[in-house]
């Protein structure tokens, strides 16, 4: 399937998922089918294009996609499966981070962006501190788990930023924007669960999350198809 056709299909899946929350009282099965379809469709499209280019980095991407799928499933199940969802997405972020940092390990003569401008780390650190500051009064025993999660997703976003001028411009833009949206989506989930209700939370959380996953997968796929990734 071409990129254009898949994007059209994925947009339909995304719109169905976003509308499912408003129809949950009438068609509960609609929500349980449409949410897993997000990562299943992305995973199948990714695998179809890299099946002949198999290496540890394509495996890492598929692990991240599958972990995200399990995270989606755990968070939509009835009952207290939040910690399982948190763990699944933590695993996804770790493997995304491994793929993003692959370019930091490659034999490129130019110094990475974060080596040249380490002060950029402070921007993400301030964001993480502000988020934990908002959540702190409500976290209780979840404080350490949420802090670890915030550290990992901040590191993942910094790894995406560090791909600047080490990959194609489009791949960088897709992945970095996807990482930022993922961080925003997770922040809204945490605020909505622990601190206060966000109006239309499902709409904002899922819109940013779906867009984030699409951009990351497409950005990495674009790069994997344009270079000999196994040489990194």
N, C-alpha and C positions, 0 to 999 in steps of 0.2 A: 504493500500500500504506500502511495506517495505521501510526502510530508503534508501537502495541501489537503488531501483527502482525509488523512488522519486528524489533522487540526479541526476540520469541519465535524468529523465524528466525535472527537473529544469535546468540542464545544457543546454539542448536543447532550453528551453525558454529563458535563458540568452543569448545564442549565437544568437538566432533570434532577440532579442531586440537590441543587440550590432550592428548587421548588418542592422537593420531597418533604422538607421540614414543615412547610405550611399545609401539607396534605397528610401528615403523619396520623392524625386522628381518624382519617377516612381510609387511607391505604397504607398501613404500617409496613407492609412488605416492600413498598416502593422505596422507602428509605434504606432498608436492609439490602436491597439489590443495587441501588444506584451508587452508594458510597464505596463499596469495594470495587466497583467498576472503574473508578478513577485510576487506581494504581495497577489494576489488572490490565487495563488497556495500555497504559504507559509501559508496563513491563513487557507485554507482548510485542509492542511496536519496537521497543529498544532491542529486545532479543532477536527479532526478525532481521534487524539491520547489522547486528554484531556477531551473529552466530558463527560466521566464518573468520572472525577476528578475535577468537577467545584468548584471554590472558587474565592475569590476576586483577587488573583494573576493571575489566568488564564484569568479572565475578563480583568485585566489590560493589559495583553499581547495582547489580541484580540483588545482592544482599540488602542494600539500602532500600531498594524498591519493595522487596518482600517484607522487610521489617516495617516499612511505612504502611503496607497493606494490613499487617497484623495490628499496628497501632490504630488504624482506622476501625478495625473490627472490634478491638477491645473497648474503644471509647464510645462505640454506639450500642454496646450490649447493655441490657438492663442489669443493675447491680453495681457493686463497687469494683470496677476493673481499671480504675484510673491509673494505679501504680503500674499495672501491666502495660497499659497504653504508653505511659511515660517511659518505661523501660524499652519498649519497642522502638519508639521514636529516638530515644537516646542512642540505640544501636544504629539506627538509620543515619543519624548525624555523624556518628563516628566513622562510618564507612564512606559517607559523602566527603568528610574531611580528608580521609586517606586518598581518595581520588583527586581532590582539589590540590593537595600538597604534592602530588606526584610531579607536578611541574617545578616545584621547588627543589626536587631531587634531580632534575634533568640537567644535562651538561650545557646550560645556557650561560654564556659569558656575562651577560648583564645581571647586575645585582637585583634581587627581588625588591618590590616596592616597599615592603615593611622593613627591609634592611636599610633602605635609603631614607625612609620616613617613619621611624618607629613610633612617633607621636600619634600616628593614626590609631594605634591600639587604644589610646586613651578615650577616643570617641566611643568605641564599643564598650570599654570598661565603665565609663560614666553611665551609658545606657543600662548596663547590667546592674549597676549599683542602684540606680533610680528604680528599676523594676523590683529588685529585692526589697528596697525601701518601702515601696507601696504594699508589697505582699507580706512583709515581715510580721505585722501584728496578727495575721490570720493563719500563718503556716504551721505553727506548733511543731510536731514531730516530722513534718514534711520539709522543714527548713533545709537540712543538709542535702536531701535529694533534689530539691528545686535549685539550690545553689550549684550543685554539680551539673545539673541539666543546663542551667544558664551559662556556665563556663564552657561547656561543650559546644552549645549552639553559637556562642560568641566566637569560639575558635574556628568553627566551621565557616562562619561568615568572613572572618579574617583570612582564612585560607582561600576563600573565593576571591576576595579583594587582591590577594597576593598573586593571582594569575594575571594581573595587569601587564600588558605588553609581553607576556610570555606565551600567550595563545592568541588565536585570531580575535579581532575586535568583537565580532558577533558572539562568539563563544563566551568571551569574558562578560559581555553585557548581559547575556541570558542567565548565566550562572550566578553572577553577583546580584542581579536584581532578584533572582529566585531565592537566594540565601537571605536577603534582607526581608523579603515577603514571608519567608518561613519563620524568621525570627519574630516578625510582627504578629503572625498568626498564633505562634506559641505563646507570645506575651498576652494576647487577648484571651486565650484559653485559660491561662493561669489567673489573670485578673478576674475573669468571669466566674471561675470556680471558687477562688479563695477570697477575693476582696469584695466585689460588687457586681451586680448584673449589668451587662452591656446591652443596650437596646438592639434588637435584631442581631444578637451575637452570632447565631448560626450563619447568617448571611455574610457578615464581615469575616468571620473566622474561616469559613469554607471558601469564600472567594479568594482570599489571600493565599490560603493553603493550596488550592487547586492550581492557581496561577504559578505559585512557587514550584510545585513539583513539575509542572509542564516545562517551565523555563530551565530548571536544572537538568532534567533529562534531555531536553532538546539541545541545550548548550553543550553538554558533555558528549552527546552523540555526534554533534557537528564536529567537535574536535577529534573524537576517536576515528571518524571516517576521513579526516584530512591529514593525519600524521600516523607514523608507525608507532603506535602507543606502546607496543611491547618493548621498544628500545629504551623506554624511560626507566 
